[in-house]
Amino acid sequence: MPRIEIFSDVSQVTDMVRMVNTRMPGTIRGLHDTLARVIEQEAKIRVPVRTGRLLSSIFTDVSKNLLTIQARAPYASYVEHGTRYMRPQPFLRPALEVGLRSVGDVLYEHLRRLIPGLER
């Protein structure tokens, strides 16, 4: 059930805003880390495997405000997008879509830890 809290003391609101601002960079980093794991796992589930080289080349990197998802095998783009002779077998784009659909849930979980009493 949704809950609404009304603060009668402005200092409570100020303290909460200060706390959120202080902890937000860590929350965003945690969000990036969690999304990176979700997307990487999903890509590794979806990638077609013959030798395992393409599977082992999938990685994510989180640095500052940038989340990178990449497959480093030289032929990864051909598998993802296809060629004139080979149909596409996308694995990164669908994994990214799964990750993007889960952003709301992941963000909520991180904010719930950050803000006491936060409910859906």
Secondary structure, 3 states (H helix, E strand, C coil): CCCCCCCCCHHHHHHHHHHHHHHHHHHHHHHHHHHHHHHHHHHHHHCCCCCCHHHHCEEEEEECCEEEEEECCCCHHHHHHCCCCCCCCCCHHHHHHHHHHCHHHHHHHHHHHHCCCCCC
